[in-house]
Amino acid sequence: MAKQRSTASKFKSPSTGDYCTLAQYIAEVLVQRKSQKDNKGSLAYKFWNKNQKKSYESQIVSVNRLIKEFGEDVVYSYIIKENTRIYSVGVYQAPKWIKEGLAKHKKLLDRKPKTQKHITDATFDPASKPRKAFGKKTLFSKLRKSNGENKD
């Protein structure tokens, strides 16, 4: 887990708040879903160092294989957004029904046109200055006028 965001670590861990890779994020979500399904309660802080280390590590390996085969976008959108009833992607190999679902989802995503989001806000002008405050003088304006002089 990383403290700062990077190209590899772009997701925030649900349990610690640190940045992690996509495989770590999905594995953590899957272990959390499984725990909630079995009525074991919420996960402990840094649970992967304690009681669920083996299942977490096997989920990471399986998710990495799926990412390599189908791509990050497909795996993320299918497991996290579309099919929230997936509790495990298998021990070192995903079940056949998950791979079939990912393949169908990939075809669906490939058919959708890729849209680029452009910010076209006509009201935003980088050359414009902020408007002046009216009414009472603010503390900041008083400090600006005092120039560091103590008038008490």
Backbone as numpy.savetxt, mean C-alpha at the origin, in Angstrom:
# Nx Ny Nz CAx CAy CAz Cx Cy Cz
11.88 -4.93 6.23 11.04 -3.76 6.23 11.93 -2.51 6.23
11.50 -1.53 5.48 12.28 -0.31 5.34 11.55 0.85 6.02
12.29 1.79 6.52 11.69 2.96 7.16 11.27 4.00 6.13
11.97 4.03 4.99 11.65 5.00 3.96 11.17 4.29 2.71
10.35 4.97 1.95 9.79 4.42 0.73 10.85 4.37 -0.35
10.85 3.28 -1.13 11.77 3.15 -2.25 11.02 2.49 -3.40
11.72 2.25 -4.50 11.06 1.62 -5.65 10.67 0.19 -5.34
11.44 -0.50 -4.53 11.11 -1.87 -4.17 10.10 -1.92 -3.04
10.27 -1.06 -2.07 9.38 -1.04 -0.90 8.40 0.11 -1.01
7.26 -0.13 -1.65 6.32 0.95 -1.85 5.01 0.78 -1.10
4.84 -0.29 -0.35 3.61 -0.53 0.39 3.87 -0.40 1.89
2.87 0.11 2.61 3.00 0.21 4.06 2.46 -1.05 4.70
3.24 -1.60 5.59 2.85 -2.81 6.30 1.67 -2.51 7.21
0.60 -3.33 7.16 -0.55 -3.09 8.04 -0.22 -3.23 9.53
0.76 -4.04 9.87 1.02 -4.26 11.29 2.05 -3.29 11.87
3.07 -2.91 11.10 4.12 -2.05 11.66 4.08 -0.62 11.13
3.59 -0.42 9.93 3.60 0.91 9.33 4.87 1.19 8.56
5.83 0.26 8.56 7.05 0.40 7.78 6.75 0.05 6.33
7.66 0.44 5.44 7.48 0.12 4.03 7.98 -1.29 3.74
7.27 -1.99 2.85 7.63 -3.36 2.52 7.38 -3.60 1.03
7.84 -4.73 0.55 7.64 -5.09 -0.85 6.21 -5.57 -1.05
5.83 -5.72 -2.30 4.48 -6.19 -2.62 4.24 -7.59 -2.09
5.22 -8.48 -2.22 5.06 -9.85 -1.74 4.88 -9.88 -0.23
5.64 -9.07 0.49 5.51 -9.01 1.94 4.14 -8.46 2.34
3.68 -7.45 1.61 2.38 -6.85 1.91 1.25 -7.85 1.69
1.26 -8.52 0.54 0.21 -9.49 0.25 0.26 -10.65 1.22
1.46 -11.13 1.54 1.58 -12.23 2.50 1.05 -11.82 3.87
1.31 -10.61 4.27 0.82 -10.13 5.56 -0.70 -10.03 5.57
-1.27 -9.55 4.49 -2.72 -9.46 4.38 -3.35 -10.85 4.41
-2.72 -11.81 3.71 -3.26 -13.17 3.68 -3.20 -13.83 5.05
-2.11 -13.66 5.76 -2.00 -14.23 7.11 -3.02 -13.57 8.04
-3.23 -12.27 7.86 -4.21 -11.55 8.67 -5.63 -12.06 8.37
-5.95 -12.26 7.10 -7.27 -12.81 6.73 -7.49 -14.19 7.34
-6.47 -15.02 7.25 -6.57 -16.38 7.79 -6.78 -16.33 9.30
-6.08 -15.45 9.97 -6.21 -15.32 11.42 -7.62 -14.86 11.80
-8.17 -13.93 11.04 -9.52 -13.45 11.32 -10.55 -14.53 11.01
-10.32 -15.31 9.97 -11.24 -16.38 9.62 -11.28 -17.45 10.71
-10.14 -17.75 11.28 -10.06 -18.77 12.33 -10.39 -18.22 13.72
-10.82 -16.97 13.80 -11.15 -16.30 15.07 -9.99 -16.32 16.06
-8.79 -16.07 15.57 -7.61 -16.00 16.44 -7.31 -14.57 16.85
-8.07 -13.63 16.35 -7.85 -12.23 16.71 -6.88 -11.56 15.77
-6.49 -10.35 16.13 -5.56 -9.60 15.29 -4.14 -10.13 15.49
-3.30 -9.77 14.55 -1.91 -10.23 14.58 -1.08 -9.39 15.54
-0.07 -9.99 16.08 0.84 -9.29 16.98 1.78 -8.40 16.17
2.39 -7.46 16.84 3.38 -6.59 16.20 4.56 -7.45 15.78
4.96 -7.32 14.51 6.04 -8.12 13.92 5.82 -9.61 14.17
4.64 -10.07 13.81 4.26 -11.46 14.02 5.14 -12.44 13.28
5.79 -11.99 12.21 6.61 -12.90 11.40 7.88 -13.33 12.14
8.22 -12.66 13.22 9.36 -13.08 14.03 8.94 -14.04 15.14
7.66 -14.21 15.33 7.18 -14.96 16.48 6.47 -16.24 16.07
5.17 -16.27 16.21 4.43 -17.51 16.11 4.04 -17.92 14.69
3.97 -17.02 13.75 3.52 -17.38 12.41 4.61 -17.17 11.36
5.82 -17.40 11.74 6.97 -17.16 10.87 6.94 -18.07 9.65
6.67 -19.35 9.86 6.74 -20.32 8.77 5.65 -20.05 7.71
4.44 -19.78 8.15 3.36 -19.53 7.19 3.60 -18.22 6.44
4.11 -17.21 7.13 4.40 -15.93 6.49 5.47 -16.09 5.42
6.54 -16.79 5.74 7.63 -16.98 4.78 7.17 -17.79 3.57
6.36 -18.82 3.79 5.88 -19.62 2.66 4.94 -18.81 1.77
4.16 -17.92 2.39 3.29 -17.05 1.59 4.12 -16.09 0.73
5.20 -15.58 1.27 6.06 -14.67 0.51 6.63 -15.38 -0.71
7.10 -16.62 -0.52 7.67 -17.38 -1.63 6.61 -17.63 -2.70
5.41 -18.02 -2.29 4.34 -18.29 -3.24 3.91 -17.04 -3.98
3.79 -15.92 -3.27 3.37 -14.67 -3.90 4.45 -14.20 -4.88
5.71 -14.35 -4.53 6.79 -13.97 -5.45 6.73 -14.78 -6.74
6.40 -16.05 -6.65 6.26 -16.87 -7.85 5.09 -16.40 -8.70
3.98 -16.05 -8.06 2.83 -15.53 -8.82 3.15 -14.19 -9.47
3.89 -13.35 -8.77 4.27 -12.05 -9.34 5.17 -12.25 -10.55
6.08 -13.19 -10.45 6.98 -13.46 -11.57 6.20 -13.98 -12.78
5.16 -14.76 -12.53 4.39 -15.36 -13.62 3.36 -14.40 -14.22
2.65 -13.63 -13.37 1.53 -12.82 -13.86 1.77 -11.31 -13.81
2.69 -10.85 -13.00 2.94 -9.41 -12.89 2.36 -8.85 -11.61
2.95 -7.73 -11.16 2.56 -7.12 -9.89 1.12 -6.62 -9.91
0.75 -5.90 -10.96 -0.58 -5.30 -11.00 -1.69 -6.34 -10.94
-1.51 -7.42 -11.66 -2.53 -8.46 -11.72 -2.67 -9.14 -10.36
-1.57 -9.52 -9.75 -1.60 -10.22 -8.48 -2.19 -9.32 -7.39
-1.78 -8.06 -7.36 -2.29 -7.14 -6.35 -3.79 -6.93 -6.50
-4.23 -6.60 -7.72 -5.64 -6.30 -7.89 -6.53 -7.53 -7.70
-6.04 -8.71 -8.04 -6.86 -9.91 -7.88 -6.94 -10.35 -6.42
-5.82 -10.42 -5.74 -5.82 -10.95 -4.37 -6.32 -9.91 -3.37
-5.92 -8.68 -3.50 -6.28 -7.67 -2.51 -7.64 -7.05 -2.80
-7.90 -6.68 -4.03 -9.12 -5.94 -4.34 -10.29 -6.84 -4.77
-10.05 -7.74 -5.70 -11.14 -8.50 -6.30 -11.60 -9.69 -5.46
-10.69 -10.54 -5.07 -11.06 -11.78 -4.40 -10.58 -11.74 -2.95
-11.41 -11.23 -2.08 -11.02 -11.09 -0.68 -11.24 -12.37 0.11
-11.64 -13.43 -0.54 -11.83 -14.71 0.15 -10.63 -15.64 -0.02
-9.54 -15.12 -0.54 -8.31 -15.91 -0.61 -7.59 -15.75 0.72
-7.33 -16.88 1.38 -6.67 -16.84 2.68 -5.23 -17.34 2.61
-4.90 -18.01 1.51 -3.55 -18.52 1.34 -3.34 -18.78 -0.15
-2.13 -18.54 -0.61 -1.82 -18.84 -2.00 -1.00 -20.11 -2.10
-1.11 -20.94 -1.09 -0.45 -22.24 -1.13 0.88 -22.24 -0.43
1.34 -23.44 -0.18 2.65 -23.60 0.44 3.63 -23.86 -0.69
4.37 -22.84 -1.04 5.40 -22.85 -2.09 4.84 -23.02 -3.50
3.54 -23.26 -3.65 2.95 -23.32 -4.98 1.46 -23.01 -4.86
0.98 -22.15 -5.74 -0.42 -21.74 -5.68 -1.34 -22.82 -6.22
-2.54 -22.94 -5.66 -3.51 -23.90 -6.19 -3.93 -23.55 -7.61
-4.48 -24.53 -8.28 -4.85 -24.39 -9.68 -5.93 -23.31 -9.86
-6.89 -23.25 -8.94 -7.99 -22.29 -9.10 -7.52 -20.85 -8.95
-6.48 -20.62 -8.17 -5.95 -19.25 -8.04 -5.21 -18.86 -9.32
-4.45 -19.79 -9.88 -3.74 -19.49 -11.13 -4.72 -19.24 -12.27
-5.81 -20.02 -12.32 -6.82 -19.81 -13.36 -7.49 -18.45 -13.18
-7.79 -18.09 -11.94 -8.40 -16.79 -11.67 -7.47 -15.65 -12.03
-6.18 -15.81 -11.74 -5.21 -14.78 -12.11 -5.08 -14.65 -13.62
-5.12 -15.77 -14.32 -5.02 -15.73 -15.78 -6.24 -15.01 -16.37
-7.43 -15.29 -15.86 -8.64 -14.61 -16.34 -8.58 -13.12 -16.01
-8.10 -12.81 -14.82 -8.01 -11.41 -14.41 -6.97 -10.66 -15.26
-5.90 -11.34 -15.61 -4.89 -10.71 -16.47 -5.46 -10.40 -17.84
-6.24 -11.34 -18.40 -6.87 -11.08 -19.70 -7.83 -9.91 -19.60
-8.56 -9.84 -18.50 -9.50 -8.75 -18.29 -8.77 -7.41 -18.20
-7.67 -7.38 -17.47 -6.91 -6.13 -17.34 -6.22 -5.75 -18.64
-5.81 -6.75 -19.44 -5.16 -6.44 -20.71 -6.15 -5.84 -21.71
-7.43 -6.22 -21.60 -8.44 -5.69 -22.51 -8.82 -4.26 -22.17
-8.72 -3.89 -20.91 -9.07 -2.53 -20.52 -8.05 -1.55 -21.07
-8.53 -0.43 -21.60 -7.57 0.56 -22.09 -6.84 1.22 -20.93
-5.57 1.41 -21.13 -4.75 2.07 -20.11 -5.02 3.56 -20.18
-5.44 4.13 -19.08 -5.72 5.56 -19.04 -4.64 6.26 -18.25
-4.19 7.34 -18.78 -3.21 8.17 -18.11 -3.95 9.27 -17.36
-3.59 9.48 -16.12 -4.21 10.52 -15.33 -3.38 11.79 -15.48
-3.99 12.81 -16.03 -3.33 14.10 -16.19 -4.07 15.12 -15.34
-3.33 15.92 -14.64 -3.95 16.96 -13.85 -4.10 18.19 -14.73
-5.33 18.51 -15.02 -5.61 19.69 -15.83 -6.54 20.58 -15.04
-6.00 21.24 -14.07 -6.78 22.13 -13.23 -6.57 23.55 -13.74
-7.63 24.15 -14.29 -7.52 25.47 -14.88 -7.33 26.55 -13.82
-7.73 26.27 -12.59 -7.62 27.29 -11.55 -6.22 27.38 -10.96
-5.41 26.37 -11.15 -4.08 26.37 -10.58 -3.12 27.13 -11.48
-2.49 28.14 -10.94 -1.50 28.92 -11.67 -0.26 29.02 -10.80
0.87 28.40 -11.21 2.06 28.42 -10.36 2.63 29.82 -10.14
2.30 30.78 -11.02 2.83 32.13 -10.88 1.98 32.97 -9.92
0.82 32.50 -9.54 -0.05 33.29 -8.67 0.48 33.31 -7.25
0.20 34.37 -6.55 0.63 34.53 -5.17 -0.57 34.30 -4.26
-0.32 33.88 -3.03 -1.45 33.69 -2.12 -2.14 35.02 -1.81
-3.42 34.96 -1.59 -4.15 36.20 -1.31 -3.81 36.71 0.08
-3.96 37.98 0.26 -3.64 38.61 1.53 -4.77 38.36 2.52
-4.40 38.21 3.76 -5.39 37.99 4.81 -6.08 39.31 5.12
-7.33 39.24 5.48 -8.07 40.43 5.86 -8.60 40.24 7.28
-8.96 41.31 7.90 -9.47 41.20 9.26 -8.36 41.36 10.27
-8.42 40.56 11.34 -7.45 40.66 12.43 -6.05 40.30 11.97
-5.11 40.86 12.65 -3.72 40.51 12.37 -3.42 39.16 13.00
-2.75 38.33 12.25 -2.40 37.01 12.77 -1.08 37.08 13.52
-0.80 36.06 14.28 0.44 36.00 15.03 1.63 36.01 14.08
1.48 35.33 12.95 2.57 35.27 11.98 2.85 36.65 11.39
1.80 37.42 11.11 2.02 38.76 10.56 2.66 39.69 11.60
2.27 39.52 12.87 2.90 40.31 13.93 4.38 39.99 14.05
4.72 38.70 13.96 6.13 38.30 14.03 6.92 38.85 12.85
6.30 38.85 11.69 6.97 39.35 10.50 7.29 40.84 10.64
6.36 41.58 11.20 6.55 43.03 11.34 7.53 43.38 12.45
7.64 42.53 13.45 8.51 42.87 14.58 9.98 42.73 14.23
10.32 41.92 13.25 11.71 41.72 12.80 12.61 41.27 13.94
12.09 40.51 14.87 12.89 39.99 15.96 13.09 40.92 17.11
12.49 42.09 17.09 12.64 43.05 18.19 11.64 42.70 19.29
12.07 42.80 20.52 11.22 42.53 21.65 10.63 43.84 22.12
9.30 44.03 21.99 8.68 45.31 22.32 7.96 45.26 23.67
8.23 44.29 24.50 7.56 44.21 25.80 8.21 45.08 26.83
